[in-house]
Amino acid sequence: MKYLWEGWVNLFQKIGMLVADYKEKNGEENLINIWSGEPDLTPPKALQELVAKEVMIDDQKIHTYQENNSKNRLNQNFIELNSGINIDEYPHISSQLIPWEKTTLAMLPISCGANRESTEVDNKWFMVWAPAYDIIRTWSEYLWEESHVWPMYASENFRLNIDNIPDWVKPRMILVVKPWNPCPVWAQRDEWIELIEYCIKHKIRLVNDGAYTALTHTSHVTLTEVAKDYPDLEWMELFSMSKTFSACGWRLAVTVWSSDFISELAKVKGNTDSGPFGPLLSAMEKYLETPQAKIDAKKNQEIYQKRIVILREVFEEFGLKPACETDAWFFMMFDCPKSINWEEVENSEEFNKKIITLIGVVWVPFTGQRGEQFIRYSACYDAFDEAKIAKLREVLSRVTISY
Ligand SMILES: Cc1ncc(COP(=O)(O)O)c(C=O)c1O
């Protein structure tokens, strides 16, 4: 017997199937994988060494459940590394250690009273147009709740424009992703101020998924930097170690927040997991106390920044047209071409499928709110390796695209 709906395959699972098929027919070595947002680098050496030491400590306390307890200044240091803000200076702001962001995002609908009508605020779900990270939408479906889309447009450089929020939608929570995935766009102070004022006025909780913050150049303004001055706002910003320190498998992230939101998510979280792996926690705590952490994060940021410059040139030579500025250095969005090898393609999903089948280059297709078609690539490809770039150029030269 089954209880969930059948046949639901997400975008990434679909791409995974095409990739598996290509690998089987052509060999893994012929695949050029630039779709995933998963760092191809490994965690910094100093951090790895610390973890190795901690694992060998023969003390039960380090190997047991860690619950929600962060150690010493781990949260503060990581938040400061991402936002530049020392939260100790703001007594109304708290933080919490969380497992992966993804798990925490899944808990947000329940933490905002999903399917409970008898709440003070009669608002519904809502989320920003960010198809790569539809966790809230999926969970809303699981919970039989409503979620809506706040459209962002390439013509506005994917700016957070509150005029695009439909009047009739009353969300309990707005989730945004800045710096964005899939659009490589950062946030500015005035965008946050406008959105914060809107959220206070309409009693909306505001969440920013800031997974890519530490890898973005310094002009990006975090929600924390602005929200700290609005004690009436219920907000939360999440920062993850996954991308910052190329440690996707480590299950470590930190969230910073204010107000009632903290107690509600903490309750749900306490009933969901029992904290991270102890040796990682103590190692991260020690590592973040050293200046090396900032140096390593900056180094990663520079790697992606330089890679994007090289890759963008290759793709523009190939004929792709950027859909927006690339000012957050991890992804890049292009308008999807209309044809490949003089054959029309219906949409970006078909384009991606054809490109994978013809030359084994894997991107990610996206559709905008007005049906706009985009493709995205990530900078998780070693663009400093000349042989790899030559191979990419050669493979791309085998097909012709046009708009
Ligand atoms: C927007 C966004 N948020 C969060 C994550 C994942 O963060 P974590 O590894 O902490 O779950 C990703 C990973 O792809 C992402 O793209």
The ligand as a Tripos MOL2 file, in Angstrom:
@<TRIPOS>MOLECULE
LIG
   16    16     1     0     0
SMALL
NO_CHARGES

@<TRIPOS>ATOM
      1 C1         19.7130   27.6430   -2.2280 C.3       1 LIG1
      2 C2         20.2950   26.5010   -1.4660 C.ar      1 LIG1
      3 N1         20.1010   26.4160   -0.1270 N.ar      1 LIG1
      4 C3         20.6120   25.4060    0.5980 C.ar      1 LIG1
      5 C4         21.3590   24.4060   -0.0110 C.ar      1 LIG1
      6 C5         21.8910   23.2790    0.7860 C.3       1 LIG1
      7 O1         22.3790   23.6420    2.0240 O.3       1 LIG1
      8 P1         22.6740   22.4600    3.0410 P.3       1 LIG1
      9 O2         23.7540   21.6150    2.4750 O.co2     1 LIG1
     10 O3         23.0810   23.1680    4.3010 O.co2     1 LIG1
     11 O4         21.3950   21.7020    3.1940 O.co2     1 LIG1
     12 C6         21.5710   24.4360   -1.3930 C.ar      1 LIG1
     13 C7         22.3200   23.3420   -2.0520 C.2       1 LIG1
     14 O5         22.2930   23.0790   -3.2080 O.2       1 LIG1
     15 C8         21.0230   25.5140   -2.1410 C.ar      1 LIG1
     16 O6         21.2050   25.5920   -3.4690 O.3       1 LIG1
@<TRIPOS>BOND
     1     1     2 1
     2     2     3 ar
     3     2    15 ar
     4     3     4 ar
     5     4     5 ar
     6     5     6 1
     7     5    12 ar
     8     6     7 1
     9     7     8 1
    10     8     9 2
    11     8    10 1
    12     8    11 1
    13    12    13 1
    14    12    15 ar
    15    13    14 2
    16    15    16 1
@<TRIPOS>SUBSTRUCTURE
     1 LIG1         1 GROUP 0 **** ****
